[in-house]
Amino acid sequence: MSDIHVIIRTADQTRKAEVTLDSSNTGADIIQASVDNWTLPTDTDYSLVNTTSGKTLTPNSSLGDSGIKSGDVLEVQPVLVAG
């Protein structure tokens, strides 16, 4: 597998990290690591959006399969539930 250099940030842009990930990592892996490292609320569901392309990553798809390239910005966004 190959390494991908990306920026991960929160939707409010208060937290940001430049990281090197393996292309086999999944969206769910990145979300869980972000929640753990940044102590984000655990009672919230999150999605991962590639802000470079505007596409939401499927949690179980790998970065390679999702077309993530070095230099992309991935944003951890809370999923808002209406009601």
LINKALIN-V949820 format. One record per backbone hydrogen bond with DSSP energy under -1.0 kcal/mol. NH is the residue of the N-H (numbers start at 1). CO is the residue of the C=O. E is the energy in kcal/mol with one decimal. If there is no record, write none. Layout:
BEGIN
NH,CO,E
NH,CO,E
END
This chain:
BEGIN
4,21,-3.2
6,19,-2.5
7,72,-2.0
8,17,-3.0
9,74,-2.3
10,15,-2.0
11,76,-1.5
13,10,-1.6
17,8,-2.7
19,6,-2.7
21,4,-3.0
23,2,-2.4
25,22,-2.0
27,61,-1.3
28,59,-2.6
30,26,-1.8
31,27,-2.5
32,28,-2.5
33,29,-2.3
34,30,-2.3
35,31,-2.6
36,32,-2.4
37,33,-2.9
38,34,-2.5
40,35,-1.5
47,77,-2.9
49,75,-2.6
50,55,-3.2
51,49,-1.1
51,73,-2.3
54,50,-2.7
57,48,-3.2
61,58,-1.9
63,25,-2.4
64,23,-2.7
66,62,-1.8
67,64,-1.1
68,63,-2.4
71,5,-3.6
72,69,-2.1
74,7,-3.4
75,49,-3.1
76,9,-2.9
77,47,-2.8
79,45,-3.3
END
